[in-house]
Amino acid sequence: MTPAFKAFGIKELSSISQLNSIDQRFIDDIKVASEVYPFKTNNYVVDNLIDWNHWETDPIFRLNFPDRKMLTDNVYEKIKKSKGHIPEIEYKNLIHDIRLSLNPHPAGQMDLNTPYFDSMRLEGLQHKYQKTVLFFPGQGQTCHAYCTFCFRWPQFINDSNLKIQAREIESLLIYLRENPQISEVLLTGGDPLIMNSHTLSKYILPILEIPHIRTIRIGTKALSYWPFKFVTDNDANQILQLFNNVIAGGKHLAIMAHFNHPVELSTSIIREAIARLTEIGVTIRSQGPLLKHINNSAGVWSEMWELQVHLGCIPYYMFLPRDTGAQHYFSETLQNAHRIFTDAIQNTTGLCRTVRGPIMSVTQGKLELLDVQDDKFFLRYIQHRDPKMAYKVFLARSKRPDPIWFDDLAPYDNSFDSFFKL
C-alpha cells in the first residue's frame, strides 16, 4: 500500500518524531540555515533512508537538512541577531541581499541561456547547447524533497524574479518549430515528476508532434525521494502509459535520475520502480555531484555505479558542486575530486565506465577534468556553446592553493586562452 505523501517543512519540524532525540540547538541551526536555503523533506525519506542512530554523519540527513555551516560565520551571526529584532521588511531585504550574494543563477542562465523569438524573451526556456533545449514547466517547479546542495535553490524560495518557469508550452513549441537543429528537449525544474500524469501529458504530448525532436529527457529525483510515483501511487499506471506513448511515438525517453548515495537504491520500492520503467523501454541515466559530508569517498561512488548498472541504470555524470549557494561547504578541491573519481572508476566493471567526471557546468559548457599532474590541470569540454570547442584537450594552472572550480584556474600559457573565453 502506498503511504500518503507527507511533506515536512520548517513548520512541520516538530512533527518529525525522530528529531526528538536531537539537541535543540541543532534544530535551531536548521531553522537559521533555512532562512536562506529552502528546506523540505518527506515521510519516505525520513522513515526509510536516514539512519537516525547516527544522524550526525548520515549522508541522507545531510542531503535533506540544512547545516549551520552552509552559512558563513558572518551571515549566520547576522541572521541570528536580526530575526525578530529588526522590522520585518528590513529582515526580508537582508535575506534577499544574502541570497543575491550567493550567485543564484550561475553560468549565464538568466542572460546568456534564455532564447528570444521575434524579440520576445522566452521565459522558462534555456538554450545553451546547439541540439538541446531545457524547458521548465511552471507546474513542475517544486520537488518531493529539497537537496541541500541544489544549485537550483532559487526555484524554491518564492521569489518570482529568481525563478525560471514557463506558464504554458506554446513558446517552447514555437521555438522548436523555428529551430530544426534541436533534436532533444529536457524537462527540468524543480522536478517535472512532481506533476500528475494529466498535467505532465499537457507538456509532453505536444512535443511528440515535432518531427525533428528525437529525444525527450526528464530530470528528476523522484526515484530517490518518492519511488511510489511509478509503482503504487494512484497515478502510477497512467504515468507509465504516458511514457509508453512517448516511446510508441518514435521518441527516445530518458529519465535523468539524480542519485547521491547507494542508500537511495537500497529499498525494495525503488528497485521495483526502476524495473517498471526499464521494462517499458525507458532509459535511466544516473548523475549526481561529488559532495563533501555526503559521498566524498571512492568506495561510495564505485558501489553506487555498480549497483546502478545491476539495476539497469546507466552511470552518466559525476558533477562538482556549482558556484552558487553553499559551494564552500560541499566542494572538494579539484585534486581530491580527480583522485576520488579515478579511484572509484578503477574499481568498477567496464559497464560502469560510461560515467564521465569530474564535470563542471561553467558558462562556456560542460567541462571534464581529465588529469592533474603537479600544477597542470588537463581539461576538455564535453559540451560547449560553440560545438567546435568540444573534445579538445587543454591545460590550466591554479590561481590559488586549493582550487575547487574553473574560476580558480588560468590558462597554462597563452596558447590556451581561447578555452577560457566565451
GUSEMI-327039 format. One record per residue (C-alpha): residue in three letters; x, y, z. Coordinates in pm, 1 decimal, decimal comma. Example, Ala and Ser with C-alpha at 12.3 -4.5 7.8 and 13.67 -1.06 7.14 Angstrom:
BEGIN
resn; X; Y; Z
ALA; 1230,0; -450,0; 780,0
SER; 1367,0; -106,0; 714,0
***
This chain:
BEGIN
resn; X; Y; Z
MET; 0,0; 0,0; 0,0
THR; 126,1; 347,5; -85,5
PRO; 175,6; 572,4; 216,8
ALA; 18,4; 914,0; 191,1
PHE; 276,6; 1163,9; 78,4
LYS; 364,2; 1391,8; 367,2
ALA; 599,4; 1684,8; 323,4
PHE; 793,3; 1834,6; 611,9
GLY; 897,2; 2198,0; 604,8
ILE; 1018,9; 2420,4; 885,6
LYS; 668,9; 2446,1; 1031,9
GLU; 646,9; 2066,4; 1047,1
LEU; 985,5; 2000,4; 1209,0
SER; 823,2; 1926,3; 1544,6
SER; 610,9; 1652,9; 1385,1
ILE; 917,6; 1451,2; 1281,0
SER; 931,4; 1219,8; 1580,2
GLN; 1289,0; 1110,5; 1504,5
LEU; 1409,4; 1463,2; 1576,8
ASN; 1303,6; 1439,3; 1941,1
SER; 1639,8; 1293,1; 2039,4
ILE; 1838,2; 1569,2; 1867,6
ASP; 1979,3; 1861,1; 2063,6
GLN; 1751,9; 2165,3; 2031,2
ARG; 2048,7; 2380,7; 1937,4
PHE; 2090,6; 2176,5; 1621,9
ILE; 1721,3; 2220,9; 1538,3
ASP; 1764,6; 2594,8; 1588,5
ASP; 2061,2; 2591,3; 1349,2
ILE; 1849,6; 2413,3; 1086,4
LYS; 1594,4; 2692,1; 1121,1
VAL; 1860,9; 2960,9; 1080,6
ALA; 2009,6; 2795,4; 771,3
SER; 1663,0; 2756,3; 621,5
GLU; 1614,4; 3132,0; 636,3
VAL; 1842,8; 3138,9; 331,2
TYR; 1819,2; 2789,1; 184,6
PRO; 1486,5; 2614,3; 119,0
PHE; 1404,2; 2311,8; 333,5
LYS; 1162,9; 2030,6; 254,8
THR; 1172,6; 1657,4; 309,4
ASN; 908,0; 1384,6; 324,9
ASN; 798,7; 1077,8; 513,8
TYR; 958,1; 825,7; 274,3
VAL; 1299,8; 986,4; 314,8
VAL; 1263,1; 1027,3; 691,4
ASP; 1132,0; 676,4; 756,4
ASN; 1336,4; 473,6; 506,1
LEU; 1661,6; 640,8; 405,7
ILE; 1805,8; 805,6; 719,8
ASP; 1989,3; 610,9; 990,2
TRP; 1864,6; 800,4; 1293,3
ASN; 2104,9; 618,3; 1524,7
HIS; 2388,5; 802,3; 1351,8
TRP; 2207,9; 1107,2; 1218,4
GLU; 2506,6; 1340,7; 1272,2
THR; 2704,0; 1166,4; 996,1
ASP; 2418,1; 1014,9; 798,7
PRO; 2451,7; 1113,2; 429,8
ILE; 2078,7; 1140,6; 362,1
PHE; 2027,0; 1353,8; 671,2
ARG; 2298,7; 1584,4; 539,7
LEU; 2134,6; 1573,7; 198,6
ASN; 1799,1; 1693,3; 334,6
PHE; 1853,4; 1902,9; 648,1
PRO; 2038,4; 2235,6; 604,0
ASP; 2353,8; 2267,0; 810,0
ARG; 2457,9; 2577,3; 1000,1
LYS; 2795,8; 2565,9; 820,7
MET; 2624,8; 2615,5; 487,5
LEU; 2625,6; 2978,4; 601,9
THR; 2944,1; 3170,7; 661,4
ASP; 3001,9; 3273,2; 1022,0
ASN; 2930,2; 3634,3; 933,3
VAL; 2595,8; 3554,3; 767,6
TYR; 2494,7; 3315,2; 1045,8
GLU; 2554,0; 3576,9; 1316,3
LYS; 2381,8; 3845,9; 1113,8
ILE; 2066,5; 3634,4; 1081,9
LYS; 2070,4; 3533,7; 1449,2
LYS; 2099,8; 3897,2; 1559,1
SER; 1843,7; 4030,7; 1312,4
LYS; 1549,0; 3790,0; 1315,1
GLY; 1281,7; 3927,9; 1544,6
HIS; 1493,8; 4231,9; 1631,1
ILE; 1451,3; 4448,3; 1322,3
PRO; 1138,5; 4540,9; 1121,9
GLU; 1007,3; 4256,7; 905,2
ILE; 1062,4; 4444,3; 579,8
GLU; 1426,0; 4510,4; 673,0
TYR; 1472,9; 4145,2; 759,7
LYS; 1326,2; 4031,8; 426,8
ASN; 1559,5; 4269,9; 244,9
LEU; 1854,2; 4132,0; 443,9
ILE; 1772,7; 3773,1; 341,1
HIS; 1718,5; 3884,4; -17,6
ASP; 2059,6; 4053,3; -26,2
ILE; 2226,1; 3744,8; 123,4
ARG; 2068,8; 3526,9; -145,1
LEU; 2178,6; 3759,3; -422,6
SER; 2535,0; 3742,2; -289,0
LEU; 2529,4; 3363,6; -337,4
ASN; 2527,2; 3384,2; -718,6
PRO; 2174,2; 3242,1; -755,6
HIS; 2197,3; 3187,8; -1131,9
PRO; 2549,1; 3082,5; -1231,8
ALA; 2686,8; 3011,3; -1579,5
GLY; 2480,8; 3272,4; -1764,5
GLN; 2146,5; 3105,2; -1704,8
MET; 1940,9; 3424,9; -1697,1
ASP; 2119,6; 3630,0; -1961,3
LEU; 2317,5; 3402,5; -2195,3
ASN; 2093,4; 3094,2; -2196,3
THR; 1743,9; 3239,6; -2232,4
PRO; 1642,3; 3243,1; -2600,6
TYR; 1437,1; 3501,2; -2788,8
PHE; 1178,8; 3476,3; -3065,0
ASP; 1072,5; 3785,5; -3261,2
SER; 1249,2; 3998,4; -2999,2
MET; 1042,0; 3832,7; -2723,4
ARG; 1226,4; 3674,2; -2433,1
LEU; 1108,3; 3314,3; -2389,6
GLU; 1080,1; 3270,1; -2015,0
GLY; 1117,0; 2915,8; -1887,1
LEU; 1344,0; 2802,4; -2170,8
GLN; 1720,9; 2760,2; -2170,6
HIS; 1917,8; 2702,5; -2491,0
LYS; 2287,6; 2668,2; -2419,6
TYR; 2388,5; 2381,7; -2648,5
GLN; 2302,0; 2358,4; -3016,1
LYS; 2086,4; 2047,1; -3011,3
THR; 1928,0; 2059,7; -2663,9
VAL; 1666,7; 2289,1; -2511,2
LEU; 1579,3; 2291,6; -2141,8
PHE; 1215,8; 2354,8; -2053,2
PHE; 1095,9; 2449,9; -1704,0
PRO; 723,1; 2369,6; -1682,7
GLY; 558,9; 2605,5; -1434,3
GLN; 372,3; 2329,2; -1251,2
GLY; 690,5; 2128,2; -1200,9
GLN; 894,9; 2383,5; -1010,6
THR; 899,7; 2210,3; -675,9
CYS; 1029,7; 1870,7; -559,2
HIS; 929,4; 1582,9; -334,2
ALA; 1219,7; 1696,6; -112,4
TYR; 1494,0; 1955,0; -148,9
CYS; 1862,5; 1865,4; -166,1
THR; 2079,4; 2091,2; 47,3
PHE; 2341,8; 2126,2; -227,6
CYS; 2092,3; 2201,8; -507,3
PHE; 2220,9; 2462,3; -749,7
ARG; 1860,3; 2541,5; -843,5
TRP; 1771,8; 2652,6; -491,3
PRO; 1631,0; 2985,2; -622,6
GLN; 1341,8; 2787,7; -774,4
PHE; 1209,4; 2715,1; -424,9
ILE; 1228,5; 3044,1; -232,2
ASN; 910,2; 3210,9; -362,6
ASP; 1092,9; 3490,1; -540,4
SER; 939,8; 3528,8; -885,2
ASN; 1234,8; 3739,7; -1001,0
LEU; 1471,7; 3447,7; -942,7
LYS; 1251,3; 3159,9; -1056,9
ILE; 1281,3; 3013,4; -1406,5
GLN; 945,6; 2881,6; -1527,9
ALA; 711,4; 2869,4; -1825,0
ARG; 339,7; 2905,3; -1760,2
GLU; 244,9; 2735,7; -2086,8
ILE; 410,2; 2528,0; -2355,6
GLU; 328,8; 2730,6; -2665,6
SER; 651,0; 2932,5; -2653,0
LEU; 852,8; 2608,6; -2649,5
LEU; 663,1; 2467,5; -2947,3
ILE; 710,1; 2786,9; -3148,5
TYR; 1081,1; 2790,3; -3071,0
LEU; 1125,0; 2423,0; -3160,7
ARG; 946,6; 2463,9; -3493,5
GLU; 1175,2; 2754,6; -3582,2
ASN; 1493,9; 2566,5; -3483,6
PRO; 1509,4; 2232,5; -3666,4
GLN; 1868,1; 2174,2; -3547,5
ILE; 1730,1; 2098,3; -3198,7
SER; 1684,7; 1724,0; -3151,5
GLU; 1611,2; 1690,3; -2779,9
VAL; 1410,7; 1857,7; -2507,1
LEU; 1499,6; 1827,5; -2139,9
LEU; 1214,4; 1888,7; -1895,0
THR; 1367,5; 2007,7; -1572,9
GLY; 1297,7; 2206,0; -1260,6
GLY; 1234,5; 2165,5; -979,4
ASP; 1111,6; 1820,9; -1068,2
PRO; 867,9; 1764,2; -1356,6
LEU; 764,7; 1433,5; -1197,8
ILE; 602,3; 1617,4; -911,2
MET; 317,6; 1658,9; -1163,1
ASN; 43,1; 1402,4; -1213,5
SER; 6,0; 1225,4; -1547,1
HIS; -274,8; 1453,2; -1670,1
THR; -70,7; 1769,9; -1616,3
LEU; 255,4; 1617,1; -1739,1
SER; 88,4; 1494,8; -2058,6
LYS; -9,5; 1852,1; -2146,9
TYR; 359,7; 1934,2; -2164,0
ILE; 489,3; 1615,1; -2322,0
LEU; 233,1; 1508,6; -2582,4
PRO; 257,5; 1826,0; -2795,4
ILE; 634,6; 1772,1; -2825,0
LEU; 567,5; 1437,8; -2993,4
GLU; 427,0; 1628,7; -3291,0
ILE; 761,0; 1797,5; -3361,5
PRO; 928,1; 1558,5; -3609,8
HIS; 1290,2; 1667,6; -3556,5
ILE; 1271,4; 1608,3; -3180,4
ARG; 1413,9; 1260,8; -3127,6
THR; 1467,9; 1255,5; -2751,5
ILE; 1270,9; 1372,3; -2450,9
ARG; 1462,9; 1383,4; -2125,2
ILE; 1315,8; 1431,8; -1778,3
GLY; 1541,2; 1544,7; -1494,9
THR; 1409,7; 1402,7; -1169,3
LYS; 1486,3; 1296,6; -814,0
ALA; 1153,1; 1113,1; -784,3
LEU; 1314,1; 768,6; -797,1
SER; 1512,6; 853,4; -484,4
TYR; 1260,5; 1063,5; -296,5
TRP; 922,4; 912,6; -393,0
PRO; 954,1; 587,8; -594,8
PHE; 585,8; 511,8; -527,0
LYS; 527,8; 754,5; -815,0
PHE; 596,7; 468,4; -1057,7
VAL; 462,4; 171,9; -861,2
THR; 167,6; 215,7; -625,8
ASP; 53,7; 578,0; -643,4
ASN; -299,6; 617,3; -779,1
ASP; -142,9; 771,5; -1087,9
ALA; 142,5; 523,6; -1138,5
ASN; -4,5; 326,3; -1427,1
GLN; -107,8; 643,6; -1608,1
ILE; 247,3; 779,7; -1578,1
LEU; 384,5; 459,6; -1729,0
GLN; 122,6; 472,5; -2006,0
LEU; 225,9; 828,3; -2087,0
PHE; 587,6; 714,2; -2110,8
ASN; 475,3; 424,7; -2330,4
ASN; 304,7; 672,3; -2561,2
VAL; 626,3; 870,1; -2594,2
ILE; 820,5; 559,6; -2695,5
ALA; 541,8; 438,8; -2926,2
GLY; 550,6; 781,8; -3086,7
GLY; 904,9; 714,1; -3200,8
LYS; 1085,6; 924,0; -2939,7
HIS; 1364,5; 814,9; -2710,2
LEU; 1268,3; 874,3; -2346,6
ALA; 1547,3; 921,5; -2095,1
ILE; 1499,0; 966,3; -1721,9
MET; 1792,4; 1170,4; -1589,8
ALA; 1787,6; 1030,0; -1236,8
HIS; 1969,8; 1206,5; -955,4
PHE; 2140,3; 973,9; -707,9
ASN; 2380,6; 1085,8; -439,1
HIS; 2440,9; 774,4; -230,5
PRO; 2392,2; 394,4; -256,4
VAL; 2137,2; 400,1; 26,0
GLU; 1893,0; 568,4; -210,7
LEU; 1898,7; 248,3; -418,2
SER; 1858,1; 14,7; -122,3
THR; 1479,7; -9,8; -76,4
SER; 1259,9; -266,0; -247,6
ILE; 1023,5; 2,8; -375,6
ILE; 1289,0; 189,3; -573,7
ARG; 1409,4; -133,4; -728,5
GLU; 1054,8; -210,1; -836,4
ALA; 1020,0; 142,3; -973,9
ILE; 1336,7; 108,4; -1181,4
ALA; 1222,9; -230,3; -1310,2
ARG; 882,8; -95,9; -1417,0
LEU; 1042,1; 191,0; -1608,1
THR; 1306,9; -14,2; -1784,6
GLU; 1055,3; -284,8; -1878,1
ILE; 864,5; -41,5; -2099,0
GLY; 1179,7; 85,7; -2268,0
VAL; 1264,8; 393,8; -2062,8
THR; 1638,2; 459,8; -2036,1
ILE; 1754,7; 570,0; -1691,2
ARG; 2079,8; 766,0; -1680,3
SER; 2219,0; 847,3; -1338,2
GLN; 2400,8; 1160,2; -1229,7
GLY; 2493,3; 1347,7; -915,6
PRO; 2757,8; 1573,3; -763,2
LEU; 3058,5; 1482,3; -553,1
LEU; 2972,0; 1623,9; -210,0
LYS; 3180,3; 1669,0; 99,2
HIS; 2997,8; 1529,0; 406,8
ILE; 2777,2; 1306,6; 185,7
ASN; 2963,8; 1097,6; -73,9
ASN; 3327,4; 1213,1; -89,7
SER; 3462,3; 860,5; -93,3
ALA; 3574,1; 649,4; -388,5
GLY; 3413,2; 343,9; -229,7
VAL; 3072,9; 513,5; -215,3
TRP; 3086,8; 602,6; -583,3
SER; 3211,4; 265,6; -709,9
GLU; 2943,4; 91,2; -502,5
MET; 2676,8; 326,4; -635,5
TRP; 2777,1; 288,2; -1000,2
GLU; 2796,4; -90,4; -973,8
LEU; 2453,7; -100,2; -811,6
GLN; 2305,3; 129,2; -1073,6
VAL; 2430,8; -93,6; -1355,4
HIS; 2297,9; -400,9; -1173,1
LEU; 1953,3; -239,4; -1152,9
GLY; 1951,3; -131,2; -1516,5
CYS; 2065,9; 232,6; -1495,8
ILE; 2345,8; 390,4; -1698,4
PRO; 2603,7; 592,0; -1499,9
TYR; 2630,4; 929,2; -1674,0
TYR; 2796,6; 1215,2; -1482,5
MET; 2980,6; 1288,3; -1161,6
PHE; 2938,6; 1663,7; -1123,7
LEU; 3118,3; 1909,3; -899,6
PRO; 2904,2; 2149,4; -691,3
ARG; 2829,1; 2460,7; -890,2
ASP; 2948,6; 2806,2; -795,0
THR; 2629,3; 2900,6; -615,6
GLY; 2475,2; 2858,8; -272,5
ALA; 2685,4; 2664,5; -23,0
GLN; 2958,4; 2559,7; -266,0
HIS; 3219,2; 2628,8; 3,0
TYR; 3058,7; 2366,8; 228,3
PHE; 3016,4; 2084,9; -23,8
SER; 3318,5; 2116,3; -254,9
GLU; 3634,3; 1912,7; -261,5
THR; 3949,7; 2053,0; -419,9
LEU; 3992,4; 1968,9; -786,3
GLN; 4288,3; 1746,8; -694,9
ASN; 4077,6; 1549,1; -446,5
ALA; 3784,6; 1529,8; -684,6
HIS; 4001,6; 1383,5; -958,8
ARG; 4157,3; 1133,6; -717,5
ILE; 3817,2; 1019,3; -586,0
PHE; 3676,4; 978,8; -936,8
THR; 3982,2; 789,8; -1061,5
ASP; 3998,1; 560,0; -758,4
ALA; 3626,4; 489,4; -791,7
ILE; 3619,5; 416,2; -1164,9
GLN; 3926,9; 192,8; -1144,2
ASN; 3731,4; -32,9; -908,2
THR; 3430,6; -90,2; -1132,0
THR; 3342,4; -314,8; -1420,7
GLY; 3351,4; -188,7; -1777,0
LEU; 2978,2; -120,7; -1790,3
CYS; 3016,7; 147,7; -1524,4
ARG; 3267,0; 335,4; -1734,8
THR; 3001,1; 518,4; -1929,6
VAL; 3024,7; 771,3; -1646,4
ARG; 3219,4; 1093,0; -1702,0
GLY; 3372,7; 1317,6; -1443,6
PRO; 3453,0; 1515,8; -1257,4
ILE; 3234,0; 1759,8; -1453,0
MET; 3195,0; 2133,8; -1400,4
SER; 2899,1; 2311,8; -1562,1
VAL; 3052,5; 2650,1; -1637,8
THR; 2948,5; 2945,3; -1851,6
GLN; 3119,7; 2805,3; -2162,0
GLY; 2991,8; 2448,5; -2125,7
LYS; 3034,6; 2113,5; -1951,3
LEU; 3397,8; 2082,9; -1854,9
GLU; 3567,7; 1749,9; -1776,1
LEU; 3874,0; 1729,6; -1551,7
LEU; 4084,9; 1462,7; -1719,9
ASP; 4400,2; 1462,7; -1510,2
VAL; 4605,9; 1655,4; -1256,5
GLN; 4985,4; 1646,9; -1266,4
ASP; 5156,2; 1877,3; -1019,5
ASP; 5020,4; 2219,4; -1121,2
LYS; 4895,8; 2104,6; -1461,2
PHE; 4519,4; 2052,2; -1498,5
PHE; 4418,6; 1863,9; -1813,0
LEU; 4068,3; 1958,6; -1923,7
ARG; 3825,3; 1934,0; -2212,1
TYR; 3471,9; 2047,8; -2286,0
ILE; 3224,4; 1765,3; -2337,1
GLN; 2972,8; 2030,2; -2440,7
HIS; 3040,6; 2389,3; -2540,8
ARG; 2831,4; 2679,1; -2665,4
ASP; 3049,1; 2653,2; -2975,4
PRO; 3042,9; 2282,6; -3075,7
LYS; 3386,7; 2318,6; -3240,0
MET; 3540,7; 2377,6; -2896,5
ALA; 3428,2; 2040,1; -2761,5
TYR; 3665,0; 1744,5; -2709,1
LYS; 3985,7; 1943,3; -2738,0
VAL; 4225,0; 1886,1; -2450,8
PHE; 4375,1; 2198,3; -2295,3
LEU; 4593,4; 2283,0; -1997,4
ALA; 4536,8; 2510,3; -1699,6
ARG; 4723,1; 2607,9; -1387,1
SER; 4590,7; 2701,0; -1045,3
LYS; 4547,7; 3062,7; -936,6
ARG; 4510,8; 2958,2; -570,2
PRO; 4641,3; 2676,3; -345,9
ASP; 4319,7; 2474,1; -324,6
PRO; 4113,6; 2523,0; -639,7
ILE; 3754,9; 2399,9; -633,2
TRP; 3617,9; 2549,5; -957,5
PHE; 3714,1; 2660,1; -1305,8
ASP; 3734,1; 3022,1; -1191,2
ASP; 4027,1; 2917,2; -971,3
LEU; 4225,4; 2819,8; -1282,1
ALA; 4405,9; 3015,9; -1552,5
PRO; 4543,0; 2918,6; -1894,8
TYR; 4866,5; 2726,2; -1856,1
ASP; 5011,7; 2951,1; -2123,1
ASN; 4882,2; 3189,4; -2388,9
SER; 4807,8; 2911,9; -2634,6
PHE; 4509,4; 2802,1; -2421,0
ASP; 4347,8; 3145,3; -2374,0
SER; 4056,8; 3068,6; -2608,9
PHE; 3927,3; 2791,8; -2378,2
PHE; 3866,3; 3046,4; -2104,2
LYS; 3659,2; 3280,6; -2320,5
LEU; 3301,8; 3265,0; -2440,8
***
